[in-house]
C-alpha cells in the first residue's frame, strides 16, 4: 500500500518526522472508522444518484468499503501512521483494493466536511447511548423511591438538620436532576443532527451534488445552511461536553451524599461489598471508592469543556487544524460519562438504607420546629410572631435536654397560649412528613405519585429515543 501523501502534489520535500508525529491523529481518530465508512457509502450513493459516478462504480466503492469495515472489525486492517488519519487510511486502502475507481470517492468533498460529519455521527450515537444509560439509572432510582417511600430521614440545609423528609423523596430529587440532563441531551442531539457533508473544504463544490439525498441516507434532519460555518462549527461539541459536565455535576453530588451517608458518623446506608474496596493496612475499612472516583472524574469532563472552549475561542473561519483537538476530549467525555453511569447504576441497585438509623437522625436537631410554627399560623398567629415563639421554645428545650415532642402541653403554652392538645400530632417526624401532601411534597403518597408520573415520562422518552432518525 502506498504511503505517499494524497495531498503531496505541490510539495518537493518530505514531511519532517517531527511534524509527522506532531500532527498524527490516527492513534485516536481511527475510532471513527465505522462512521467514516458510513459517510463515504452515503456520499458514493449520492454521487451515483446525481450521475457523477456510474452505478457500477458506486457498487464497487460500496462493496470495497464494506469489506474494509469487516477487515477492521476482524483486526486484519493495517493502520499506517504515515497516512495521518482514519480518512486517508481507508480511502487509500479502498483504491488499493478496487483500483482507480477508488480515487473517485473523494469527488465533491474534503476532509474538512468529512471529519465534521464523522464526529456528528459519532456524537449522535454517543448521546443515544448516554440517554439509555441515564434512563436505566432513573428506573433504579424509581424502584428505590417506591421501596423507601415511607422511610423517614433528616433533610439538610447547610449540612444541618432542617426538616424530616422521606428517602423516597430524596431519591426522586436525584431523578429530577437526571431528568434535566435527559432534556438537555435530547435538545443537543437536534443540533448535532445537522449534516456538514457537501460543504467540501469551505465553499461547497461545483459538482451537482444533492445534499438532501445524503442527509436522508445518514439520518440527518437537514443539511447545514452555510458551507463556511459547516466545516468550522464545533458548537455541537461544546454544547455536548457542557451538558456532559452538568450531568457529571449531578453524578458527583449523588456520589458525595452516598459517601457521607456510608460513613460511620452517618451510618444511613450500606453500599454493597461489590462496589467498595478495602484498606491495605486497616482490615476494618470498607471504602466507597466507586463513589469517590465518580466524584473525581467530574473534573476530567470539566477540563474537557474548558479545553474545547479554548480551542475554538480564537479561530477565524473556516477550518483550522486546531479542530483536531476536539476528538480526544469528545471521546474521553463519552467514555467517562458512560463508565460513571454504569457503576452508579450498579451501586445504587446494591444500596441498603438503614431505616432505624435514619429515623433516629431525623428525630434529632428539632427538625419539626417549622411544623410548630406552621401550627401556630394555622391558629391565627402571624408567621413572624410564630417564628419567634418557636425559637424561644427550641432554646428552652435545648436547656432542658428535651425534644419538642417531649415537652408537656403546659411547657409549650408558656410560649404561646394558642397551643392546644392537637399540637402533638405535628411534632412527630411522622406527622411532619405526613401533612406535606401537595405536588412535590415529601409525604409518602406524594412520593408514589411522583414515581408514577416519572415512569410515564420515561416511557415517553423511550418511545422518542426509538423514533429518532439514525
C-alpha positions as CSV (number, residue, x, y, z in Angstrom):
1,X,0.0,0.0,0.0
2,X,1.4,3.4,-1.0
3,X,2.2,5.8,1.9
4,X,2.7,8.9,-0.3
5,X,0.6,11.9,0.8
6,X,-2.6,12.2,-1.2
7,X,-2.1,16.0,-0.9
8,X,1.6,15.9,-1.8
9,X,1.5,17.1,-5.4
10,X,2.7,20.6,-4.7
11,X,5.4,19.7,-2.2
12,X,9.0,18.9,-3.1
13,X,10.3,18.0,0.4
14,X,9.1,15.1,2.5
15,X,7.3,15.9,5.8
16,X,9.7,16.2,8.7
17,X,9.5,13.2,11.0
18,X,8.7,15.5,13.9
19,X,5.8,17.0,12.1
20,X,4.6,13.6,11.2
21,X,4.5,12.7,14.9
22,X,3.1,16.1,16.0
23,X,0.2,16.1,13.5
24,X,-0.7,12.5,13.7
25,X,-4.3,11.8,14.7
26,X,-4.6,8.2,13.6
27,X,-4.0,6.9,17.1
28,X,-7.3,8.3,18.3
29,X,-9.4,9.1,15.2
30,X,-9.4,5.5,14.0
31,X,-12.2,5.2,16.5
32,X,-14.4,6.9,13.8
33,X,-13.9,4.2,11.2
34,X,-17.5,3.0,11.2
35,X,-18.9,6.5,10.9
36,X,-16.3,7.4,8.3
37,X,-17.2,4.4,6.2
38,X,-20.9,5.0,6.6
39,X,-20.5,8.6,5.5
40,X,-18.4,7.5,2.5
41,X,-21.0,5.0,1.4
42,X,-23.8,7.6,1.6
43,X,-21.6,10.1,-0.4
44,X,-20.9,7.5,-3.1
45,X,-24.6,6.7,-3.5
46,X,-25.3,10.4,-3.8
47,X,-22.6,10.8,-6.5
48,X,-24.3,8.0,-8.4
49,X,-27.7,9.5,-7.8
50,X,-26.6,12.7,-9.5
51,X,-24.7,11.0,-12.3
52,X,-21.1,11.8,-11.2
53,X,-20.5,8.1,-10.6
54,X,-21.9,5.2,-12.6
55,X,-24.0,2.6,-10.9
56,X,-21.2,0.1,-11.4
57,X,-18.6,2.4,-9.9
58,X,-20.8,3.1,-6.9
59,X,-21.3,-0.6,-6.3
60,X,-17.6,-1.2,-6.4
61,X,-16.9,1.6,-3.9
62,X,-19.7,0.5,-1.5
63,X,-18.6,-3.2,-1.7
64,X,-15.0,-2.2,-1.1
65,X,-15.8,0.0,1.9
66,X,-17.9,-2.7,3.5
67,X,-15.0,-5.2,3.1
68,X,-12.7,-2.7,4.7
69,X,-15.1,-2.3,7.6
70,X,-15.1,-6.1,8.1
71,X,-11.3,-6.2,7.9
72,X,-11.1,-3.6,10.7
73,X,-13.6,-5.4,12.9
74,X,-11.6,-8.6,12.5
75,X,-8.4,-6.9,13.4
76,X,-7.0,-7.5,9.9
77,X,-6.6,-3.9,8.8
78,X,-3.1,-2.4,8.9
79,X,-3.2,1.2,10.0
80,X,-0.3,3.2,8.6
81,X,0.7,6.3,10.6
82,X,2.3,7.9,7.5
83,X,-1.2,8.3,6.1
84,X,-2.0,10.6,9.1
85,X,-5.7,9.8,9.9
86,X,-8.6,7.4,9.6
87,X,-9.9,9.0,6.4
88,X,-6.7,8.6,4.3
89,X,-6.1,5.1,5.6
90,X,-9.5,3.9,4.5
91,X,-9.5,5.8,1.2
92,X,-6.1,4.6,0.0
93,X,-6.8,1.0,1.1
94,X,-10.0,1.3,-1.0
95,X,-8.1,2.4,-4.0
96,X,-5.6,-0.4,-3.5
97,X,-8.5,-2.9,-3.3
98,X,-10.7,-1.8,-6.2
99,X,-8.3,0.2,-8.4
100,X,-8.6,3.6,-10.0
101,X,-12.3,4.0,-9.2
102,X,-11.5,4.3,-5.6
103,X,-9.9,7.6,-6.3
104,X,-13.3,9.0,-7.4
105,X,-14.8,8.7,-3.9
106,X,-13.4,12.0,-2.7
107,X,-15.1,13.9,-5.5
108,X,-17.1,16.8,-4.2
109,X,-16.0,16.6,-0.6
110,X,-13.0,17.5,1.6
111,X,-11.6,16.1,4.8
112,X,-13.0,19.2,6.4
113,X,-16.6,18.3,5.8
114,X,-15.8,14.6,6.1
115,X,-14.4,14.8,9.6
116,X,-17.2,17.1,10.8
117,X,-19.7,14.6,9.5
118,X,-18.0,11.7,11.2
119,X,-17.9,13.5,14.5
120,X,-21.5,14.4,14.3
121,X,-22.4,10.8,13.6
122,X,-20.3,9.6,16.4
123,X,-21.7,12.1,19.0
124,X,-25.3,11.3,17.8
125,X,-24.7,7.6,18.6
126,X,-23.0,8.5,21.9
127,X,-25.9,10.8,23.0
128,X,-28.3,7.9,22.4
129,X,-26.2,5.6,24.4
130,X,-25.9,8.1,27.3
131,X,-29.6,8.7,27.2
132,X,-30.3,5.0,27.5
133,X,-27.8,4.8,30.4
134,X,-29.5,7.7,32.3
135,X,-32.9,6.2,31.8
136,X,-31.7,2.9,33.2
137,X,-30.3,4.8,36.2
138,X,-33.6,6.6,36.7
139,X,-35.5,3.3,36.7
140,X,-33.3,2.1,39.5
141,X,-34.0,5.3,41.5
142,X,-37.7,4.8,41.0
143,X,-37.5,1.3,42.4
144,X,-35.7,2.7,45.5
145,X,-38.1,5.6,45.9
146,X,-41.1,3.2,45.9
147,X,-39.5,0.8,48.3
148,X,-38.4,3.7,50.7
149,X,-41.5,5.9,50.2
150,X,-42.2,5.8,54.0
151,X,-38.6,5.7,55.2
152,X,-38.0,8.9,57.2
153,X,-34.7,10.6,57.1
154,X,-33.4,14.1,58.0
155,X,-33.4,16.7,55.3
156,X,-30.5,19.1,55.5
157,X,-29.7,22.7,54.7
158,X,-26.2,24.0,55.3
159,X,-25.5,20.3,56.3
160,X,-27.6,21.0,59.4
161,X,-30.7,19.0,60.2
162,X,-33.6,21.1,58.8
163,X,-36.8,19.1,58.4
164,X,-37.7,15.5,58.1
165,X,-38.2,14.1,54.6
166,X,-38.5,10.6,53.2
167,X,-35.8,8.6,51.5
168,X,-38.1,8.2,48.5
169,X,-38.5,12.0,48.2
170,X,-34.7,12.5,48.4
171,X,-34.0,9.8,45.8
172,X,-36.6,11.4,43.5
173,X,-34.8,14.7,43.8
174,X,-31.8,12.9,42.2
175,X,-34.0,11.6,39.4
176,X,-35.2,15.2,38.7
177,X,-31.6,16.2,38.3
178,X,-31.1,13.4,35.8
179,X,-34.3,14.3,34.1
180,X,-32.9,17.8,33.2
181,X,-29.9,16.0,31.8
182,X,-32.2,13.9,29.6
183,X,-33.9,17.0,28.3
184,X,-30.6,18.8,27.6
185,X,-29.3,15.8,25.7
186,X,-32.4,15.5,23.5
187,X,-32.0,19.2,22.7
188,X,-28.3,19.0,21.8
189,X,-29.0,15.9,19.7
190,X,-31.1,18.1,17.4
191,X,-28.2,20.5,16.9
192,X,-25.8,17.6,16.4
193,X,-28.0,16.1,13.8
194,X,-27.2,18.6,11.0
195,X,-25.1,17.4,8.1
196,X,-21.9,19.2,7.0
197,X,-21.2,16.9,4.1
198,X,-21.2,18.7,0.8
199,X,-19.6,21.9,2.3
200,X,-16.3,20.5,0.9
201,X,-13.3,22.5,2.0
202,X,-15.2,25.7,2.8
203,X,-17.2,26.9,-0.2
204,X,-19.1,23.9,-1.5
205,X,-18.4,22.2,-4.8
206,X,-19.0,22.8,-8.5
207,X,-20.4,19.2,-8.8
208,X,-24.2,18.8,-8.9
209,X,-24.5,17.2,-5.5
210,X,-27.8,16.5,-3.7
211,X,-27.2,17.2,-0.1
212,X,-30.7,16.4,0.9
213,X,-30.3,12.9,-0.5
214,X,-27.1,12.4,1.5
215,X,-28.7,13.7,4.7
216,X,-31.6,11.3,4.3
217,X,-29.1,8.4,3.8
218,X,-27.3,9.2,7.0
219,X,-30.4,10.0,9.1
220,X,-29.6,13.7,9.5
221,X,-32.5,16.1,9.9
222,X,-31.2,18.7,7.5
223,X,-28.0,19.7,5.7
224,X,-26.1,22.6,7.1
225,X,-27.2,26.0,5.7
226,X,-23.7,27.6,5.2
227,X,-20.6,25.9,3.9
228,X,-18.2,28.1,5.8
229,X,-19.9,27.5,9.1
230,X,-20.4,23.8,8.4
231,X,-16.7,22.9,8.4
232,X,-15.7,25.2,11.2
233,X,-18.6,24.8,13.6
234,X,-17.8,22.9,16.8
235,X,-20.7,24.4,18.9
236,X,-22.2,20.9,18.9
237,X,-19.1,19.6,20.6
238,X,-19.0,22.5,23.1
239,X,-22.7,22.0,23.9
240,X,-22.4,18.2,24.3
241,X,-19.4,18.5,26.6
242,X,-21.2,21.3,28.6
243,X,-24.2,19.0,29.0
244,X,-22.0,16.2,30.0
245,X,-20.3,18.4,32.6
246,X,-23.6,19.2,34.1
247,X,-24.5,15.5,34.2
248,X,-21.2,14.8,35.9
249,X,-22.0,17.5,38.5
250,X,-25.2,15.6,39.3
251,X,-23.5,12.3,39.5
252,X,-20.8,13.8,41.7
253,X,-23.4,15.3,44.1
254,X,-25.1,11.9,44.3
255,X,-21.8,10.2,44.9
256,X,-20.9,12.8,47.6
257,X,-24.1,12.0,49.5
258,X,-23.5,8.3,49.2
259,X,-20.0,8.8,50.6
260,X,-21.3,10.8,53.5
261,X,-24.2,8.5,54.3
262,X,-22.0,5.4,54.2
263,X,-19.5,6.9,56.8
264,X,-19.8,5.8,60.4
265,X,-20.9,9.2,61.8
266,X,-23.9,9.0,59.5
267,X,-24.5,5.3,59.0
268,X,-27.5,5.9,56.8
269,X,-26.7,3.3,54.2
270,X,-24.6,0.2,53.4
271,X,-23.1,0.1,50.0
272,X,-22.7,-3.5,48.6
273,X,-19.3,-5.1,49.0
274,X,-19.0,-5.4,45.2
275,X,-18.8,-1.6,44.9
276,X,-16.4,-0.9,47.7
277,X,-12.7,-1.7,48.4
278,X,-10.6,-2.3,51.5
279,X,-7.5,-0.9,53.0
280,X,-4.1,-2.4,52.7
281,X,-3.3,-1.7,56.4
282,X,-6.6,-1.3,58.2
283,X,-8.6,-4.5,58.0
284,X,-11.9,-3.0,59.2
285,X,-12.2,-0.5,56.3
286,X,-14.8,-0.6,53.7
287,X,-14.1,2.3,51.3
288,X,-16.7,3.8,48.9
289,X,-14.1,4.0,46.1
290,X,-16.6,3.8,43.3
291,X,-18.4,6.9,44.5
292,X,-15.2,8.7,45.2
293,X,-13.9,8.1,41.7
294,X,-17.2,9.2,40.2
295,X,-16.9,12.4,42.2
296,X,-13.3,12.9,41.0
297,X,-14.0,12.1,37.3
298,X,-16.3,15.0,37.0
299,X,-13.1,17.1,37.0
300,X,-12.0,15.4,33.7
301,X,-15.1,16.4,31.9
302,X,-14.9,20.0,33.3
303,X,-11.4,20.2,32.0
304,X,-12.6,19.0,28.6
305,X,-15.2,21.8,28.5
306,X,-12.5,24.4,29.2
307,X,-10.3,22.8,26.6
308,X,-12.8,22.9,23.7
309,X,-13.8,26.4,24.6
310,X,-10.1,27.4,24.4
311,X,-9.6,25.6,21.1
312,X,-12.5,27.5,19.5
313,X,-12.2,30.9,21.0
314,X,-9.6,32.5,18.7
315,X,-10.3,30.6,15.4
316,X,-11.1,32.6,12.2
317,X,-13.3,31.0,9.6
318,X,-13.2,28.4,8.2
319,X,-11.5,25.1,9.1
320,X,-8.2,25.1,11.1
321,X,-6.1,22.2,12.3
322,X,-6.8,23.3,15.8
323,X,-10.0,21.3,15.4
324,X,-8.1,18.1,15.5
325,X,-8.1,18.6,19.3
326,X,-11.8,18.1,19.5
327,X,-11.6,14.3,19.1
328,X,-9.8,13.1,22.1
329,X,-11.7,15.3,24.6
330,X,-15.0,14.2,22.9
331,X,-14.1,10.5,23.1
332,X,-12.9,10.8,26.7
333,X,-16.0,12.7,27.8
334,X,-18.2,9.9,26.3
335,X,-16.1,7.2,27.9
336,X,-16.1,8.9,31.3
337,X,-19.8,9.6,31.4
338,X,-20.8,6.1,30.3
339,X,-18.4,4.5,32.8
340,X,-19.8,6.6,35.7
341,X,-23.4,5.9,34.8
342,X,-22.7,2.2,34.6
343,X,-21.1,1.9,38.0
344,X,-23.6,4.3,39.5
345,X,-26.5,2.1,38.3
346,X,-24.8,-1.0,39.8
347,X,-24.0,0.7,43.1
348,X,-27.5,2.2,43.6
349,X,-29.0,-1.2,42.9
350,X,-26.9,-2.6,45.8
351,X,-27.5,0.2,48.4
352,X,-29.3,-0.8,51.6
353,X,-30.9,2.0,53.7
354,X,-30.6,1.7,57.5
355,X,-34.1,2.7,58.4
356,X,-33.8,2.9,62.2
357,X,-30.6,5.0,62.0
358,X,-32.3,7.3,59.5
359,X,-35.3,7.7,61.7
360,X,-33.2,8.4,64.8
361,X,-31.2,11.1,62.9
362,X,-34.4,12.7,61.8
363,X,-35.7,13.0,65.3
364,X,-32.6,14.9,66.4
365,X,-31.9,18.6,65.7
366,X,-35.5,19.9,66.4
367,X,-36.5,19.1,62.8
368,X,-40.2,19.7,63.5
369,X,-39.7,23.3,64.7
370,X,-41.1,24.6,61.4
371,X,-44.1,22.4,61.9
372,X,-44.8,24.0,65.2
373,X,-44.5,27.5,63.6
374,X,-46.9,26.4,60.9
375,X,-49.3,25.1,63.6
376,X,-49.3,28.4,65.3
377,X,-50.0,30.2,61.9
378,X,-53.0,27.8,61.4
379,X,-54.3,29.2,64.8
380,X,-54.1,32.7,63.5
381,X,-50.7,33.8,64.8
382,X,-48.7,35.9,62.3
383,X,-45.8,33.9,60.9
384,X,-43.0,36.2,62.3
385,X,-44.6,36.0,65.8
386,X,-44.9,32.2,65.4
387,X,-41.2,32.0,64.3
388,X,-40.1,34.0,67.4
389,X,-42.2,31.9,69.8
390,X,-40.9,28.6,68.4
391,X,-37.3,29.9,68.5
392,X,-37.7,30.5,72.2
393,X,-39.3,27.1,72.6
394,X,-36.4,25.4,71.0
395,X,-34.0,27.3,73.2
396,X,-35.9,26.2,76.3
397,X,-36.0,22.6,75.0
398,X,-32.2,22.7,74.5
399,X,-31.7,23.9,78.1
400,X,-33.9,21.1,79.3
401,X,-32.3,18.4,77.1
402,X,-35.7,17.5,75.6
403,X,-37.1,17.2,72.1
404,X,-40.1,19.3,71.2
405,X,-42.4,16.3,71.3
406,X,-41.1,15.6,74.9
407,X,-42.3,19.0,76.2
408,X,-45.6,18.9,78.0
409,X,-48.6,21.0,76.9
410,X,-48.0,23.3,79.9
411,X,-44.4,23.9,78.9
412,X,-45.4,24.6,75.3
413,X,-48.2,27.0,76.3
414,X,-45.6,29.2,78.1
415,X,-44.5,30.4,74.7
416,X,-48.0,30.7,73.1
417,X,-51.4,30.4,74.5
418,X,-52.7,29.2,71.1
419,X,-51.1,25.8,71.5
420,X,-53.7,23.0,72.2
421,X,-53.5,19.2,72.7
422,X,-53.7,18.6,68.9
423,X,-50.2,20.1,68.6
424,X,-48.5,16.8,69.3
425,X,-49.8,15.3,66.0
426,X,-47.5,17.9,64.3
427,X,-44.4,17.4,66.5
428,X,-43.5,13.9,65.4
429,X,-41.4,13.3,62.3
430,X,-44.1,11.0,61.0
431,X,-46.7,13.8,61.4
432,X,-44.4,16.3,59.8
433,X,-43.8,14.2,56.7
434,X,-47.4,13.1,56.5
435,X,-49.0,16.5,56.2
436,X,-47.0,17.5,53.1
437,X,-49.5,16.1,50.7
438,X,-49.1,18.7,47.8
439,X,-47.4,18.3,44.5
440,X,-43.7,17.9,45.1
441,X,-44.2,17.3,48.8
442,X,-42.4,14.6,50.8
443,X,-45.4,12.7,52.0
444,X,-45.3,9.0,51.1
445,X,-48.5,9.3,49.0
446,X,-46.9,12.2,47.0
447,X,-43.7,10.2,46.6
448,X,-45.6,7.4,45.0
449,X,-47.5,9.8,42.7
450,X,-44.1,11.3,41.7
451,X,-42.7,7.9,40.8
452,X,-45.8,7.1,38.8
453,X,-45.6,10.4,36.9
454,X,-41.9,9.9,36.3
455,X,-42.3,6.4,35.0
456,X,-44.9,7.7,32.5
457,X,-42.5,10.4,31.4
458,X,-39.7,7.9,31.0
459,X,-42.0,5.8,28.7
460,X,-42.3,8.8,26.5
461,X,-38.5,9.3,26.5
462,X,-38.0,5.7,25.5
463,X,-40.6,6.0,22.7
464,X,-38.9,9.2,21.4
465,X,-35.5,7.6,21.6
466,X,-36.7,4.7,19.5
467,X,-38.2,7.0,16.8
468,X,-35.1,9.3,16.4
469,X,-33.5,9.3,12.9
470,X,-30.2,7.5,12.7
